[in-house]
Each structure stands twice: as structure tokens, then as C-alpha cells.
Amino acid sequence: PARAAPAGPSASGGTGWETTGAMMPVGSPGAGITLLWVMLGGALGAGLRWWVGAALLRQLQAGFPWATLTVNIAGALAAGYLLVRLQGHPQATLLRALLVVGFLGGLTTFSSLMVELLLLARHARPGLAVLYLAVSIAGGMSAVWVGARLAEAGLRG
């Protein structure tokens, strides 16, 4: 099947990363169905985030935000993979809405990362806060890159 051009810088001057391809103006044809897919994915992703958090808290106890780090890195890996893998798919818009915007949006959480950094800093653990931020950023960037490479390899093979 024909594949869409990879995301990246665009001729119009935008970065090419403005959306995941699942956004559409409210009121446009199909926006209501797309919104339902986003909401379904978001509910499932948020439920998984809660489950991962509870499971890791039982296993590792409190002290370091392992759950948020885990879901954010795994979500970055999945986002990189899906954004490449869904290019050119006939249902790409709905699948991105369900999986990337909805599910991964519900699973991953920037706000929790920021709150946990604040709590670490307030509890006189600035070194751990810096480590958590560095691992989150480096791990997330690495994971999204690996996810994209895995998807590209799967498309070739």
C-alpha cells in the first residue's frame, strides 16, 4: 500500500509534528466518532496507568516514582512505533485517535512527572529529582526513537 510521507519538517514552515494526524476541527465530518475513539482509548490508557502504578507500588514501595517513569518510557516507545507503523494505513486517523491520542495520552502523564519532581524537591531530594528528570527525558527520547526504528524495520521486513 502507498505510504504517507514521514512526519518531519514541512514545506509550509511548520515542524510537521503539530499533530499526530488524529486531530480535526470540531463539527467536521467524522469528528464525533473520532472523539469517541479518543475517549475510549483514554479510558483504557488511564486504567492501565492506575494498574501499573498499583502493581509497582506493591512491588517497589514508595520513594521513587517508578510507575510514572515506566508508563512514560513505555508510552514513548509505543508512540514512536505507532506513528511510523500507521503511516499510510487506511484507518490511520481513527487508529491514531484511539491508540496515540487516547490510549497513550491516558497512559502517559506529563503532569504527574512535574508533580513528582516538585515533591522530590520539596522533600530535600534535589539530586533524585534531577536524576528522575534526566532519566525521563533521555529514556523517553530513546524509547520513541527505538519505537520508530522497530516500526520501520517491520515495514521493510
Salt bridges, closest charged atoms under 4 A:
GLU152 OE1 - ARG149 NE 2.82
